[in-house]
């Protein structure tokens, strides 16, 4: 895991926030190696319910959900989904019945096979809304996965100037959302960029490289991000629009202080947390503990509410994974600034992988939360109020 560690200058007017090291580590989701009621600002820590992870009680402002962006491709490949009794179910209806209320869907610009392009996203969003669930959209501004190690512009955007990219981000966001609105889809949450710790749309919006900070990188990234934010708000003014970082276990205060001091806009903060894989050599208990402490500190220092928009455990040992995930959910449920948690692609099972992974020679994602027979596991059942 490549780390970029350097001392950040204290930002004028915000001296109470201490800068800290940054880690450009990769995300779990696109590696191919196995890998909300999103309240507004003003979040606080402490308090909240102390209910157990299986069926939390006492909070009406906390949501559970899943990113199921692969579901349509899985269904095309003949995959079916079953409840714990072995009865075949529609995935959206099953998750709703289990207590989830949010479905997250990634958006790509011009992807192979059309997966996660407009028609595919619309079909999944409609199924979510028909099941009585809210929709969260995750704009990657790429034709494939964007993450801390890869922020590749859409092929059609190659060679564009910064000003042109700003325009394209706004146009793509506005046109996609306007079409959804006309088709009856009303997202509650809209994410601008995916795990943008090191910016987006490289090299234009990249923040640093192995030689250090890139001159003008933060300014360009913030302009790109704000173009997406403003476009989203222009179509869905009441939606929670936000940016998203990986590694919830890190101290991320410095990043958001610098982002907001530069004029960056975000209603809430989105984070990823993969306790069994995020920190090489550390136990999941350690990573969970560090994440809880740093999430609480981030909420306190930024006065922003937080949604853990991605999490997952290793499916090879679902019992251990359930214990790991229950400990984390129990912890964040006590933090009143945390407004929800979503599992990333829990429906994957049986070694299935998308066609793109096969063409790239990647392994199957190994952090699904279904059994090898396609039955929902106890891990999924933790995600409910």
N, C-alpha and C positions, 0 to 999 in steps of 0.2 A: 504494500500500500504506500503510494508515494505521498509524502508529507511535505507541506510547505509551511515552515515555521518561522515567523519573524515578528518582531514587536511592532504593534500598530501605534501610530501617534495618537495621543489623546485628542479627541475632537472638541473644538472650542464650543463652550456652552453646554457640553455634555460630559463634563469631567468625572461625574460620578460613575460612569461606565468604564470598567477596565477592559482594555484590549487583551486578546489572548491568541494563542497559536491557531493556525488554520490547517485543516486536513483535507486534501483533495481526493480522499479515498473514493472508491467506486461504490455505486449502488448495488443492492442485491438484485433488483428485478431484471435488468436486461443482460446480465453477465453471460447467461447461457452456460455457466459452469455449475448449474444447479441453482445454478443461479448465474350536517352539523348544524345542528343548530349552531352554526358558527357564530357565536355572539360577537358583538362589536368590540371596540377597544375598551380598555378599562378593566381588564381581567385582573384577578387577584389570586393568591395562593392560600393554601390551608383550608380548613373547614371541610364542608361536603360530607357525603355519606361515607360510612365505613363498611358498607355492605360487601359481601363476597362477590368474586368475579362472575360466578354463575348466577345470573339473575340479579343485577345490581338494583338496589331500591333507594329511594329518597331524593333523586334528582330528576328534574324534568328538562334540564338544559344540556343533557349529555346524550350524544347519539352514537350508535354503533352501525357499522356498515362494512361494505366490501367493494374492492375494485374487481370487477368480473369482465374486463375488456376482452378476454380470450373466449368467452362463452360461446359466441356465435361460430367461431372457427372450430371449436371443440364439437359443437353440435353438428356442424357440416361433416366432421370426421366420424360421426356416429356415436359420440360419447353421450351418455345419459347420466342423470343424477338421481340419487335415491336418498330417502330419509333413513334414519337409523333402523327402521323396521324392514327396509328393503323395498318400500313402495316408491315407484318412479314419480318424480315431481318436477314441475317447472322450477328452475333454479331461483328465479325472482320471487315466485310465490312461496317457495320453501324458506328462503331467507327472511321474508316478511313475517311468516308464521313463527319463525324462531326468535323474532324480536328485533331484527335489524330494520333500520329506517332510511339508510342512505346507500346509493349505488354510485360508485366512482367510475368514470369512463375516460380513457385517454383519447386525445385527438391528434392525429397525424395529418400532414398536408397532402402528400401524394404517395401513399404507401403501396407496396407490392400487394396485389390481390384485393386492394380496396379495404383491407381490415383497418378499422379505426379511422377511416375517412367518413364523410358525412352520412352516407346511406347506412353504413354499419352502426355508427354512433346513434343515429336517429332510431333505428330498430331497437337497440338495447335501451335507450332512454325511454321510449314509449312503453316497453315492457315494464320498466321500473315504475314509471308513473302509473300505469294501469294496475300495478300491484300495491299502489298506495305509498310508494317510496319517493324520497327526494333524490335529485340528481346532482352529482358533482362532476364537473368537467375538468380535465387535465390537459391543457394545451402544451404540447411539446415543441412546437415550432420547428418541426423536423419531419422527415419522411419515415423515421424509425425512432428507436428509443433515444431520448436525451437524458443525460445523467452527469455526475460531476466529472467524469472522464471523457465524455463524448457529447458535444453540443454541435452537431453537424447541421448546417442550414439545409432547408429543402433544396433539392437539385435545381428547381426552377428559380431559386433566389441566389444562386452562385454568381459572384462577380458584381453584386449590387453594392452601391455606396452605403454609408451609414444612414444618410437621410432616406435613401430608398428603402432600406431595411425597416426603419422606423415606420414608414408609410405602409409597407407590406404587413408588418405585425398588426397594426391597427386595422387594416382592411380585411385581412384574413379572419381576425377575431370578430369584427363587426359583422361580416358577411355570414360567417358560420352561425353565429348566435341569432342573427336576424332571421335566417332561414329556419332555425329551430323554433323560434318564437312563432313564426307564421304557421309552422306545422304543429303547434300546440305543446311544445316542450318548454318548460320554464325551470331552468336550473336554479338551485338554491345557492350553490357554491361554484366558483369559477377560479381555477388555478392558472396563473400566468407563468409558464415555464415549469420544467420538471427538474427538481434537485439542482437549482441554479447557484450552488455554492461558488462556482468559478464562472459565473455569468452564463450567457446564452449566445446562440448564433455566432459561434467562433469563426474566424478570429476577431470579428468586429466587436462583439460584446464580451470578450474574455477578460477576466480580471487580473490573472497572473499566469506565469509559466515558470519553467525551471530556472529562469534568470531573475525572477522577482516580479513585483507588480508591473503591470503594463500601463504605460502612460495613457491617461484618458480612458482606461478600461471601465472604471466605475461609472464615469459620466455616461459613456455610451451604453453600458448595460442598463443603467437606470432609465435612460431615455427609451430604450427598447421595451423594458418591462412596463413603464408607465403608459406607453402606447397601447399595450394590451389591456392594462387596467382601465384606462379611460374609455377604450372601445367597449369593453365588457359593461362598464357602468352606463354607457350610453344606450345600451340595449336593455339591460336588466339592472336598473338603478338600485333595486333592493337586494341584489345578490351579494353574498360575501365573496369578495375578490381578493386573492392573496398570492403570495410567493411561497416557495417550498424548498427546504433544505434537507439533506441527508444527515445522518448521525445525530440523533437527539441526545446521545450520551455526551457529546462535546459541549463545551461552553460556547454557545453561539451568540452571546450578547454583542460581542464586538462587531459581528457581521451585520446584525440588524441595526445597530447604532450607526454604523457607517452608511448603510443603505438608506435609512430614514433621514440622516443628516444631509445626505445628498439629494433629498427630495423624493426618494423612492416611496411608492404608495402600496400599502397592504392593509386590509381590514383586520385580518387575523394572521396568525403564523401557522404554516403547515410544516410538519416534520415527518421524517421516516425513522423507524426504529426496528432493527433486526437484531435482537439480543444474542442470538447464537452465532452470528456471522459478522457483525459490524466491527468487532475489535479482536483481532487475531490474538489468541492465547489467553483471553480473559473468559471467565465463566459467565454464563448468562445472568447469574445473580449479581455479579459485579457490574455488568453493563446495564442491567435494569436499575440498579441503585444509582449509578452515575447519571443515567437518563432522568430519573425522577428528580434528583437534586438540580440538575442543569435546566430542566424544563421549568421547575418552580422559580429558579433564579431569572430565567429568560422572561417569564411572564411578569415577574415583579419589576424588572429593570426596564422593560419596554412598555408596560401597561397594555399589552396585547393579549387577547385570548388565543388559545392554541388548539389545533386539531392534529392529532397524529394520523396523517392521511395514508400512511403505509406501515404495516408491520407484518411479521410472519415468523414461523418456526420451521425447523427441519421435519419433514414428514416421515422420515425413516423411523422415528420414535415418537409417535403421537402422544404417548403418556407423558414423557418428559417435556415435550412441547407444550402440552396443556398446563403443566405445573409452571413452566416458564411464563407462559402468556397470562395465566391467572394472577401470578405475582405482579406482573406489570399492570394489568388492568386494575387490580385492587389498589395499586399505588396511585395511578393517575386519576382514578375516580375520586380520590380524596383531595385532589387539587382543583379548586373551584374555577381556576382560569382555563383548565383543559375542558374542552367542550365536546370531544368525541375521539373515537379511534376506529380505523378501518383496516381490514385485513387485505393484503395484496394477493389477488388471484387464488383464493382458497379452493376454488372448484377444480383445480388441476389434480389429476391422479393417473396412476397406471402408466407412467412413463410418457404420457402424451407431450408433444411439443409442436409448436406452430411450424408451418412449412418454411418460414424464413429461417428458423433455427436450423432446420435440416440443411438448407442451402449454404448456411454459414459454417456447418460442422459443429454446432453448439450442442451441448448436452441439454436434457430436459430440465425444466425448472423443478426443483426438489423441495419446495416449501409450501406445497398445497396442504389443505386441511381436510381432505377427504381420504377415505380408506382406499386401498388398491382396488376394491370392488366398486368404487364410486359412491359409497355411503358417506353421509355427513358424519364428521367425527365430533367428539366432545370439545375439541378446540373451537369449532364454529359456534357451539352452544354457549361459549363464554361471552359472545358478542351480543348481549341483549340486556335491556333494562328490566 
